Amino acid sequence: MLMNMLISLMPEKDFMTSIDYVDDGLLDSIDILLLVSEIEREFNILIDPLDIIPENFNTLEAIEKLINKTQTMQINIGNNI
């Protein structure tokens, strides 16, 4: 799903062969903000601005980890209300 999202948002970039999206120059700060917006919409979550750092977007696994962390935190906050 995430790979499809990346390809859909930026079809001109080769995410399939890259393992370091930021380091390889596939994602810059504007691309990351675009991706954050799409992730928030698709997963119905709000990513903490402090988590919007290149390290969290350098690989597919890092992005998935960020999404899982954000979902878990928001579930825990909801359970405490």
Summary of the structure (lengths in Angstrom):
residues: 81
radius of gyration: 12.9
end to end distance: 30.8
largest distance: 43.8
contacts: 201
relative contact order: 0.15
helix: 62%
strand: 0%
